[in-house]
Amino acid sequence: MYLSAHRLGVWAQTCLQAVQVSAEDAVLVADALVQTSLWGIDSHGIARLTHYLARIQAGSIEPQPLLAITETGPCTAQLNAGHALGIIACRRAMQVAIEMAQRNGLGLVGVSESTHCGAIGLYTRQAARVGLIGIAFTHSDALVAPFGGVQRFLGTNPLSIAFPRTGGEPLCLDMATSAIPWNKVMNARRTHEPLPEQVAIDANGQFTTNAQHVAALFPLGGAYGYKGYGLALMVDLLCGTLNGMPFGPHISVMYGDLTQRRHLGSLVMAIDPRRFAGGETLAETVAHIIKELKEQPGEILFPGEPEYRHEVERRESGIPVDIELLAEMNTWSEKLGVPALV
């Protein structure tokens, strides 16, 4: 089934307000999740809303948190999210980083006491759309086996970098340091679809495509998975340790006890390119680089282009919602007294 972005957005806002999220925050979260689905990143899109609703009702996410920002220098700050929805926490952190960068050339904000923040590329694009370079990292509970190991130790620990581009959407790298994000396993378990080859292992450390048998994800890089493993460890240090939060196996499980706080951290950065030699023409040069890439033999997509192509298609055809997810959404509609989607 395909549902329009507008319809899903209104439903999400209504559900969030029904669990006492403020109207302003409900719009921000709903828009972020729908936008992520429009980009084709279904693992982090509207499908995650029911989980957020469950955690709010269980008490591990605060629907009306107190965000405490402490400026620790002209270019640095710490945001204690107060167990807010991670999307609210990271949007606010990046806004603080943007304001610092506009004043002083650089803004670097650490986030503590947060929760799952969705697609990390939301926040780097937030900076790029106002002419800045955006960089962001976040981490998760242990889902990935370190290269050479067979048990979970690190999270999928994504990173994103976005550059402004003249005449178009930002150039945006948004990637997990695991071969795939864990939410793709959750979606595959619901839809009973096979996973790609060599992205996940079973309890015996053997590769499996059966989502039901997955015990851990494999790090990015296949035979060179030590690269993804190394990146994941660095991201965990930047997000967890640097922000006074736990790391890897010490983080409470996203889909475990929903009453447990997540204690997640993130790190976001905004850079004013005009403080550097090539800054005045950076956005124009990015556009030119993409033009030259497109002139190369083959079919080359720039980072972020697959998402923008998906958005064009899905704004016309709608966002796909499988039968199992629709049933889950309608169950929440009934539970919250919200009009059903269908």
Contacts in CASP RR format, 6 or more apart in sequence:
PFRMAT RR
TARGET T0000
AUTHOR 0000-0000-0000
METHOD contacts of the structure
MODEL  1
MYLSAHRLGVWAQTCLQAVQVSAEDAVLVADALVQTSLWGIDSHGIARLT
HYLARIQAGSIEPQPLLAITETGPCTAQLNAGHALGIIACRRAMQVAIEM
AQRNGLGLVGVSESTHCGAIGLYTRQAARVGLIGIAFTHSDALVAPFGGV
QRFLGTNPLSIAFPRTGGEPLCLDMATSAIPWNKVMNARRTHEPLPEQVA
IDANGQFTTNAQHVAALFPLGGAYGYKGYGLALMVDLLCGTLNGMPFGPH
ISVMYGDLTQRRHLGSLVMAIDPRRFAGGETLAETVAHIIKELKEQPGEI
LFPGEPEYRHEVERRESGIPVDIELLAEMNTWSEKLGVPALV
1 320 0 8 1.000
1 321 0 8 1.000
1 322 0 8 1.000
1 323 0 8 1.000
1 326 0 8 1.000
1 342 0 8 1.000
2 317 0 8 1.000
2 318 0 8 1.000
2 319 0 8 1.000
2 320 0 8 1.000
2 321 0 8 1.000
3 318 0 8 1.000
3 319 0 8 1.000
3 321 0 8 1.000
3 341 0 8 1.000
3 342 0 8 1.000
4 318 0 8 1.000
4 319 0 8 1.000
5 34 0 8 1.000
5 37 0 8 1.000
5 38 0 8 1.000
5 314 0 8 1.000
5 315 0 8 1.000
5 318 0 8 1.000
5 319 0 8 1.000
7 341 0 8 1.000
8 30 0 8 1.000
8 34 0 8 1.000
8 37 0 8 1.000
8 46 0 8 1.000
8 319 0 8 1.000
8 321 0 8 1.000
8 341 0 8 1.000
9 30 0 8 1.000
9 31 0 8 1.000
9 33 0 8 1.000
9 34 0 8 1.000
9 46 0 8 1.000
10 30 0 8 1.000
11 329 0 8 1.000
11 333 0 8 1.000
11 338 0 8 1.000
11 339 0 8 1.000
11 341 0 8 1.000
12 26 0 8 1.000
12 29 0 8 1.000
12 30 0 8 1.000
12 33 0 8 1.000
12 34 0 8 1.000
12 46 0 8 1.000
12 49 0 8 1.000
13 23 0 8 1.000
13 26 0 8 1.000
13 27 0 8 1.000
13 30 0 8 1.000
14 26 0 8 1.000
14 338 0 8 1.000
14 339 0 8 1.000
15 49 0 8 1.000
15 53 0 8 1.000
15 332 0 8 1.000
15 333 0 8 1.000
15 336 0 8 1.000
15 338 0 8 1.000
16 25 0 8 1.000
16 26 0 8 1.000
16 29 0 8 1.000
16 30 0 8 1.000
16 49 0 8 1.000
16 52 0 8 1.000
16 53 0 8 1.000
16 63 0 8 1.000
17 23 0 8 1.000
17 26 0 8 1.000
18 336 0 8 1.000
18 337 0 8 1.000
18 338 0 8 1.000
19 53 0 8 1.000
19 56 0 8 1.000
19 57 0 8 1.000
19 63 0 8 1.000
19 336 0 8 1.000
20 56 0 8 1.000
20 63 0 8 1.000
20 64 0 8 1.000
21 29 0 8 1.000
21 56 0 8 1.000
21 63 0 8 1.000
21 64 0 8 1.000
21 85 0 8 1.000
22 63 0 8 1.000
22 64 0 8 1.000
25 64 0 8 1.000
25 85 0 8 1.000
25 88 0 8 1.000
28 87 0 8 1.000
28 88 0 8 1.000
28 91 0 8 1.000
29 49 0 8 1.000
29 52 0 8 1.000
29 85 0 8 1.000
29 87 0 8 1.000
29 88 0 8 1.000
30 49 0 8 1.000
32 87 0 8 1.000
32 91 0 8 1.000
32 118 0 8 1.000
32 119 0 8 1.000
32 122 0 8 1.000
33 44 0 8 1.000
33 45 0 8 1.000
33 46 0 8 1.000
33 48 0 8 1.000
33 49 0 8 1.000
33 87 0 8 1.000
33 118 0 8 1.000
34 45 0 8 1.000
34 46 0 8 1.000
34 319 0 8 1.000
35 122 0 8 1.000
36 44 0 8 1.000
36 45 0 8 1.000
36 46 0 8 1.000
36 118 0 8 1.000
36 119 0 8 1.000
36 122 0 8 1.000
37 45 0 8 1.000
37 46 0 8 1.000
37 47 0 8 1.000
37 314 0 8 1.000
37 319 0 8 1.000
38 310 0 8 1.000
38 311 0 8 1.000
38 314 0 8 1.000
38 315 0 8 1.000
38 319 0 8 1.000
39 119 0 8 1.000
39 307 0 8 1.000
39 308 0 8 1.000
39 310 0 8 1.000
39 311 0 8 1.000
40 306 0 8 1.000
40 307 0 8 1.000
40 310 0 8 1.000
40 311 0 8 1.000
40 314 0 8 1.000
41 119 0 8 1.000
41 174 0 8 1.000
41 307 0 8 1.000
42 187 0 8 1.000
42 320 0 8 1.000
43 181 0 8 1.000
43 183 0 8 1.000
43 184 0 8 1.000
43 186 0 8 1.000
43 187 0 8 1.000
44 118 0 8 1.000
44 119 0 8 1.000
44 181 0 8 1.000
44 183 0 8 1.000
45 118 0 8 1.000
45 119 0 8 1.000
46 319 0 8 1.000
46 321 0 8 1.000
47 183 0 8 1.000
47 187 0 8 1.000
47 325 0 8 1.000
48 116 0 8 1.000
48 118 0 8 1.000
48 183 0 8 1.000
49 329 0 8 1.000
50 328 0 8 1.000
50 329 0 8 1.000
50 332 0 8 1.000
51 116 0 8 1.000
51 254 0 8 1.000
51 255 0 8 1.000
52 61 0 8 1.000
52 85 0 8 1.000
52 115 0 8 1.000
52 116 0 8 1.000
53 332 0 8 1.000
53 336 0 8 1.000
54 258 0 8 1.000
55 61 0 8 1.000
55 115 0 8 1.000
55 258 0 8 1.000
56 62 0 8 1.000
56 63 0 8 1.000
58 258 0 8 1.000
58 259 0 8 1.000
59 258 0 8 1.000
59 259 0 8 1.000
60 83 0 8 1.000
60 115 0 8 1.000
60 258 0 8 1.000
60 259 0 8 1.000
60 260 0 8 1.000
60 261 0 8 1.000
60 262 0 8 1.000
61 83 0 8 1.000
61 84 0 8 1.000
61 85 0 8 1.000
61 115 0 8 1.000
62 82 0 8 1.000
62 83 0 8 1.000
62 84 0 8 1.000
63 85 0 8 1.000
65 81 0 8 1.000
65 82 0 8 1.000
65 83 0 8 1.000
65 84 0 8 1.000
65 85 0 8 1.000
65 88 0 8 1.000
65 89 0 8 1.000
66 82 0 8 1.000
67 79 0 8 1.000
67 80 0 8 1.000
67 81 0 8 1.000
67 82 0 8 1.000
67 84 0 8 1.000
67 88 0 8 1.000
67 89 0 8 1.000
67 92 0 8 1.000
68 79 0 8 1.000
68 80 0 8 1.000
68 82 0 8 1.000
69 77 0 8 1.000
69 78 0 8 1.000
69 79 0 8 1.000
69 80 0 8 1.000
69 92 0 8 1.000
69 96 0 8 1.000
70 77 0 8 1.000
70 78 0 8 1.000
70 79 0 8 1.000
70 80 0 8 1.000
71 77 0 8 1.000
72 78 0 8 1.000
74 100 0 8 1.000
74 103 0 8 1.000
74 104 0 8 1.000
75 100 0 8 1.000
75 101 0 8 1.000
75 104 0 8 1.000
75 105 0 8 1.000
75 106 0 8 1.000
75 107 0 8 1.000
75 108 0 8 1.000
76 100 0 8 1.000
76 107 0 8 1.000
76 108 0 8 1.000
76 109 0 8 1.000
77 93 0 8 1.000
77 96 0 8 1.000
77 97 0 8 1.000
77 100 0 8 1.000
77 107 0 8 1.000
77 108 0 8 1.000
77 109 0 8 1.000
77 110 0 8 1.000
78 109 0 8 1.000
78 110 0 8 1.000
78 111 0 8 1.000
78 112 0 8 1.000
78 243 0 8 1.000
79 89 0 8 1.000
79 92 0 8 1.000
79 93 0 8 1.000
79 96 0 8 1.000
79 109 0 8 1.000
79 110 0 8 1.000
79 111 0 8 1.000
79 112 0 8 1.000
80 112 0 8 1.000
80 113 0 8 1.000
81 88 0 8 1.000
81 89 0 8 1.000
81 92 0 8 1.000
81 111 0 8 1.000
81 112 0 8 1.000
81 113 0 8 1.000
81 114 0 8 1.000
81 115 0 8 1.000
82 89 0 8 1.000
82 113 0 8 1.000
82 114 0 8 1.000
83 113 0 8 1.000
83 114 0 8 1.000
83 115 0 8 1.000
83 261 0 8 1.000
83 262 0 8 1.000
84 114 0 8 1.000
84 115 0 8 1.000
85 115 0 8 1.000
86 114 0 8 1.000
86 115 0 8 1.000
86 116 0 8 1.000
86 117 0 8 1.000
86 118 0 8 1.000
86 264 0 8 1.000
87 117 0 8 1.000
87 118 0 8 1.000
87 122 0 8 1.000
89 111 0 8 1.000
89 114 0 8 1.000
89 115 0 8 1.000
89 117 0 8 1.000
89 266 0 8 1.000
90 111 0 8 1.000
90 114 0 8 1.000
90 117 0 8 1.000
90 120 0 8 1.000
90 122 0 8 1.000
90 123 0 8 1.000
90 136 0 8 1.000
90 138 0 8 1.000
90 266 0 8 1.000
90 268 0 8 1.000
91 122 0 8 1.000
91 123 0 8 1.000
91 126 0 8 1.000
93 109 0 8 1.000
93 110 0 8 1.000
93 111 0 8 1.000
93 123 0 8 1.000
93 266 0 8 1.000
93 268 0 8 1.000
94 109 0 8 1.000
94 123 0 8 1.000
94 124 0 8 1.000
94 126 0 8 1.000
94 127 0 8 1.000
94 134 0 8 1.000
94 136 0 8 1.000
94 268 0 8 1.000
94 270 0 8 1.000
95 126 0 8 1.000
96 107 0 8 1.000
96 109 0 8 1.000
97 107 0 8 1.000
97 108 0 8 1.000
97 109 0 8 1.000
97 127 0 8 1.000
97 268 0 8 1.000
97 269 0 8 1.000
97 270 0 8 1.000
98 107 0 8 1.000
98 126 0 8 1.000
98 127 0 8 1.000
98 130 0 8 1.000
98 132 0 8 1.000
98 270 0 8 1.000
100 106 0 8 1.000
100 107 0 8 1.000
100 108 0 8 1.000
100 109 0 8 1.000
100 270 0 8 1.000
101 107 0 8 1.000
101 127 0 8 1.000
101 132 0 8 1.000
101 270 0 8 1.000
101 271 0 8 1.000
101 272 0 8 1.000
102 132 0 8 1.000
102 272 0 8 1.000
105 271 0 8 1.000
105 272 0 8 1.000
105 275 0 8 1.000
106 269 0 8 1.000
106 270 0 8 1.000
106 271 0 8 1.000
106 272 0 8 1.000
106 275 0 8 1.000
107 269 0 8 1.000
107 270 0 8 1.000
107 271 0 8 1.000
108 267 0 8 1.000
108 268 0 8 1.000
108 269 0 8 1.000
109 267 0 8 1.000
109 268 0 8 1.000
109 269 0 8 1.000
110 242 0 8 1.000
110 243 0 8 1.000
110 265 0 8 1.000
110 266 0 8 1.000
110 267 0 8 1.000
110 268 0 8 1.000
111 239 0 8 1.000
111 243 0 8 1.000
111 264 0 8 1.000
111 265 0 8 1.000
111 266 0 8 1.000
111 267 0 8 1.000
111 268 0 8 1.000
112 243 0 8 1.000
112 244 0 8 1.000
112 245 0 8 1.000
112 263 0 8 1.000
112 265 0 8 1.000
113 245 0 8 1.000
113 261 0 8 1.000
113 263 0 8 1.000
113 264 0 8 1.000
113 265 0 8 1.000
114 262 0 8 1.000
114 264 0 8 1.000
114 265 0 8 1.000
114 266 0 8 1.000
115 262 0 8 1.000
115 264 0 8 1.000
116 140 0 8 1.000
116 254 0 8 1.000
116 262 0 8 1.000
116 264 0 8 1.000
117 123 0 8 1.000
117 138 0 8 1.000
117 264 0 8 1.000
117 266 0 8 1.000
119 174 0 8 1.000
120 136 0 8 1.000
120 137 0 8 1.000
120 138 0 8 1.000
120 158 0 8 1.000
120 159 0 8 1.000
120 160 0 8 1.000
120 174 0 8 1.000
120 266 0 8 1.000
121 136 0 8 1.000
121 160 0 8 1.000
121 162 0 8 1.000
121 172 0 8 1.000
121 174 0 8 1.000
123 134 0 8 1.000
123 136 0 8 1.000
123 160 0 8 1.000
123 268 0 8 1.000
124 134 0 8 1.000
124 135 0 8 1.000
124 136 0 8 1.000
124 160 0 8 1.000
124 161 0 8 1.000
124 162 0 8 1.000
124 170 0 8 1.000
124 172 0 8 1.000
124 174 0 8 1.000
124 268 0 8 1.000
125 162 0 8 1.000
125 169 0 8 1.000
125 170 0 8 1.000
125 172 0 8 1.000
126 134 0 8 1.000
127 133 0 8 1.000
127 134 0 8 1.000
127 162 0 8 1.000
127 270 0 8 1.000
128 134 0 8 1.000
128 162 0 8 1.000
128 163 0 8 1.000
128 164 0 8 1.000
128 165 0 8 1.000
128 170 0 8 1.000
128 171 0 8 1.000
128 172 0 8 1.000
129 164 0 8 1.000
129 170 0 8 1.000
131 164 0 8 1.000
131 273 0 8 1.000
131 283 0 8 1.000
132 164 0 8 1.000
132 270 0 8 1.000
132 271 0 8 1.000
132 272 0 8 1.000
132 273 0 8 1.000
133 161 0 8 1.000
133 162 0 8 1.000
133 163 0 8 1.000
133 164 0 8 1.000
133 270 0 8 1.000
133 271 0 8 1.000
133 273 0 8 1.000
133 282 0 8 1.000
134 160 0 8 1.000
134 161 0 8 1.000
134 162 0 8 1.000
134 163 0 8 1.000
134 268 0 8 1.000
134 269 0 8 1.000
134 270 0 8 1.000
134 271 0 8 1.000
135 159 0 8 1.000
135 160 0 8 1.000
135 161 0 8 1.000
135 162 0 8 1.000
135 268 0 8 1.000
135 269 0 8 1.000
135 270 0 8 1.000
135 271 0 8 1.000
136 159 0 8 1.000
136 160 0 8 1.000
136 266 0 8 1.000
136 267 0 8 1.000
136 268 0 8 1.000
136 269 0 8 1.000
137 157 0 8 1.000
137 158 0 8 1.000
137 159 0 8 1.000
137 160 0 8 1.000
137 235 0 8 1.000
137 238 0 8 1.000
137 239 0 8 1.000
137 266 0 8 1.000
137 267 0 8 1.000
137 268 0 8 1.000
138 157 0 8 1.000
138 158 0 8 1.000
138 235 0 8 1.000
138 239 0 8 1.000
138 264 0 8 1.000
138 265 0 8 1.000
138 266 0 8 1.000
138 267 0 8 1.000
139 155 0 8 1.000
139 157 0 8 1.000
139 235 0 8 1.000
139 236 0 8 1.000
139 239 0 8 1.000
139 240 0 8 1.000
139 247 0 8 1.000
139 248 0 8 1.000
139 251 0 8 1.000
139 264 0 8 1.000
139 265 0 8 1.000
139 266 0 8 1.000
140 155 0 8 1.000
140 156 0 8 1.000
140 157 0 8 1.000
140 182 0 8 1.000
140 248 0 8 1.000
140 251 0 8 1.000
140 254 0 8 1.000
140 264 0 8 1.000
141 155 0 8 1.000
141 248 0 8 1.000
141 249 0 8 1.000
141 251 0 8 1.000
141 252 0 8 1.000
141 253 0 8 1.000
141 254 0 8 1.000
141 262 0 8 1.000
142 152 0 8 1.000
142 153 0 8 1.000
142 154 0 8 1.000
142 155 0 8 1.000
142 248 0 8 1.000
142 249 0 8 1.000
142 251 0 8 1.000
143 152 0 8 1.000
143 154 0 8 1.000
143 155 0 8 1.000
143 156 0 8 1.000
143 178 0 8 1.000
143 182 0 8 1.000
143 216 0 8 1.000
143 217 0 8 1.000
144 152 0 8 1.000
144 153 0 8 1.000
144 154 0 8 1.000
144 155 0 8 1.000
144 156 0 8 1.000
144 157 0 8 1.000
144 177 0 8 1.000
144 178 0 8 1.000
144 216 0 8 1.000
144 217 0 8 1.000
144 218 0 8 1.000
144 219 0 8 1.000
144 229 0 8 1.000
144 232 0 8 1.000
145 151 0 8 1.000
145 152 0 8 1.000
145 153 0 8 1.000
145 201 0 8 1.000
145 205 0 8 1.000
145 216 0 8 1.000
145 217 0 8 1.000
145 218 0 8 1.000
145 219 0 8 1.000
146 153 0 8 1.000
146 154 0 8 1.000
146 219 0 8 1.000
146 229 0 8 1.000
146 233 0 8 1.000
147 219 0 8 1.000
147 225 0 8 1.000
147 226 0 8 1.000
147 228 0 8 1.000
147 229 0 8 1.000
147 230 0 8 1.000
149 205 0 8 1.000
150 201 0 8 1.000
150 204 0 8 1.000
150 205 0 8 1.000
150 216 0 8 1.000
151 215 0 8 1.000
151 216 0 8 1.000
152 215 0 8 1.000
152 216 0 8 1.000
152 249 0 8 1.000
153 248 0 8 1.000
153 249 0 8 1.000
154 177 0 8 1.000
154 219 0 8 1.000
154 229 0 8 1.000
154 232 0 8 1.000
154 233 0 8 1.000
154 236 0 8 1.000
154 248 0 8 1.000
155 177 0 8 1.000
155 178 0 8 1.000
155 182 0 8 1.000
155 232 0 8 1.000
155 236 0 8 1.000
155 248 0 8 1.000
155 251 0 8 1.000
156 176 0 8 1.000
156 177 0 8 1.000
156 178 0 8 1.000
156 181 0 8 1.000
156 182 0 8 1.000
156 217 0 8 1.000
156 232 0 8 1.000
157 176 0 8 1.000
157 177 0 8 1.000
157 178 0 8 1.000
157 231 0 8 1.000
157 232 0 8 1.000
157 235 0 8 1.000
157 236 0 8 1.000
157 239 0 8 1.000
158 174 0 8 1.000
158 175 0 8 1.000
158 176 0 8 1.000
158 177 0 8 1.000
158 181 0 8 1.000
158 235 0 8 1.000
159 173 0 8 1.000
159 175 0 8 1.000
159 177 0 8 1.000
159 231 0 8 1.000
159 235 0 8 1.000
160 172 0 8 1.000
160 173 0 8 1.000
160 174 0 8 1.000
160 175 0 8 1.000
161 172 0 8 1.000
161 173 0 8 1.000
162 170 0 8 1.000
162 171 0 8 1.000
162 172 0 8 1.000
162 173 0 8 1.000
163 170 0 8 1.000
163 171 0 8 1.000
163 172 0 8 1.000
163 282 0 8 1.000
163 283 0 8 1.000
163 286 0 8 1.000
164 170 0 8 1.000
164 273 0 8 1.000
164 282 0 8 1.000
164 283 0 8 1.000
164 286 0 8 1.000
165 171 0 8 1.000
165 283 0 8 1.000
165 286 0 8 1.000
165 287 0 8 1.000
165 290 0 8 1.000
166 283 0 8 1.000
166 284 0 8 1.000
166 286 0 8 1.000
166 287 0 8 1.000
167 287 0 8 1.000
168 287 0 8 1.000
169 304 0 8 1.000
169 308 0 8 1.000
170 304 0 8 1.000
171 286 0 8 1.000
171 290 0 8 1.000
171 302 0 8 1.000
171 303 0 8 1.000
171 304 0 8 1.000
172 303 0 8 1.000
172 304 0 8 1.000
172 307 0 8 1.000
173 303 0 8 1.000
173 304 0 8 1.000
174 303 0 8 1.000
174 304 0 8 1.000
174 307 0 8 1.000
175 220 0 8 1.000
176 220 0 8 1.000
177 219 0 8 1.000
177 220 0 8 1.000
177 228 0 8 1.000
177 229 0 8 1.000
177 230 0 8 1.000
177 231 0 8 1.000
177 232 0 8 1.000
177 235 0 8 1.000
178 199 0 8 1.000
178 217 0 8 1.000
178 218 0 8 1.000
178 219 0 8 1.000
178 220 0 8 1.000
178 228 0 8 1.000
178 232 0 8 1.000
179 196 0 8 1.000
179 198 0 8 1.000
179 199 0 8 1.000
179 200 0 8 1.000
179 217 0 8 1.000
179 218 0 8 1.000
179 219 0 8 1.000
179 220 0 8 1.000
179 221 0 8 1.000
179 222 0 8 1.000
180 195 0 8 1.000
180 196 0 8 1.000
180 199 0 8 1.000
180 200 0 8 1.000
180 217 0 8 1.000
182 217 0 8 1.000
182 254 0 8 1.000
184 195 0 8 1.000
185 195 0 8 1.000
185 200 0 8 1.000
185 211 0 8 1.000
185 214 0 8 1.000
185 217 0 8 1.000
186 211 0 8 1.000
186 255 0 8 1.000
187 193 0 8 1.000
188 194 0 8 1.000
188 195 0 8 1.000
188 211 0 8 1.000
189 211 0 8 1.000
189 212 0 8 1.000
190 322 0 8 1.000
190 324 0 8 1.000
190 325 0 8 1.000
191 322 0 8 1.000
191 324 0 8 1.000
192 211 0 8 1.000
193 211 0 8 1.000
194 209 0 8 1.000
194 210 0 8 1.000
194 211 0 8 1.000
195 208 0 8 1.000
195 209 0 8 1.000
195 210 0 8 1.000
195 211 0 8 1.000
195 214 0 8 1.000
196 209 0 8 1.000
197 207 0 8 1.000
197 209 0 8 1.000
198 207 0 8 1.000
198 218 0 8 1.000
198 222 0 8 1.000
199 207 0 8 1.000
199 217 0 8 1.000
199 218 0 8 1.000
200 207 0 8 1.000
200 208 0 8 1.000
200 209 0 8 1.000
200 211 0 8 1.000
200 214 0 8 1.000
200 216 0 8 1.000
200 217 0 8 1.000
200 218 0 8 1.000
201 207 0 8 1.000
201 208 0 8 1.000
201 214 0 8 1.000
201 215 0 8 1.000
201 216 0 8 1.000
201 217 0 8 1.000
201 218 0 8 1.000
202 208 0 8 1.000
202 210 0 8 1.000
202 213 0 8 1.000
202 214 0 8 1.000
202 215 0 8 1.000
203 213 0 8 1.000
203 215 0 8 1.000
205 215 0 8 1.000
205 216 0 8 1.000
207 218 0 8 1.000
208 214 0 8 1.000
218 225 0 8 1.000
219 225 0 8 1.000
219 226 0 8 1.000
219 227 0 8 1.000
219 228 0 8 1.000
219 229 0 8 1.000
219 230 0 8 1.000
219 232 0 8 1.000
220 227 0 8 1.000
220 228 0 8 1.000
220 231 0 8 1.000
221 227 0 8 1.000
221 228 0 8 1.000
236 247 0 8 1.000
236 248 0 8 1.000
237 247 0 8 1.000
238 267 0 8 1.000
239 245 0 8 1.000
239 264 0 8 1.000
239 265 0 8 1.000
239 266 0 8 1.000
239 267 0 8 1.000
240 246 0 8 1.000
240 247 0 8 1.000
240 264 0 8 1.000
240 265 0 8 1.000
241 247 0 8 1.000
242 267 0 8 1.000
243 265 0 8 1.000
243 266 0 8 1.000
243 267 0 8 1.000
245 251 0 8 1.000
245 263 0 8 1.000
245 264 0 8 1.000
245 265 0 8 1.000
246 263 0 8 1.000
251 262 0 8 1.000
251 263 0 8 1.000
251 264 0 8 1.000
252 260 0 8 1.000
252 261 0 8 1.000
252 262 0 8 1.000
252 263 0 8 1.000
253 260 0 8 1.000
254 262 0 8 1.000
273 279 0 8 1.000
273 280 0 8 1.000
273 282 0 8 1.000
273 283 0 8 1.000
274 280 0 8 1.000
278 285 0 8 1.000
290 302 0 8 1.000
293 300 0 8 1.000
293 302 0 8 1.000
294 300 0 8 1.000
294 302 0 8 1.000
301 309 0 8 1.000
321 329 0 8 1.000
321 341 0 8 1.000
326 341 0 8 1.000
326 342 0 8 1.000
329 340 0 8 1.000
329 341 0 8 1.000
330 340 0 8 1.000
330 341 0 8 1.000
330 342 0 8 1.000
332 338 0 8 1.000
333 339 0 8 1.000
333 340 0 8 1.000
333 341 0 8 1.000
334 340 0 8 1.000
END
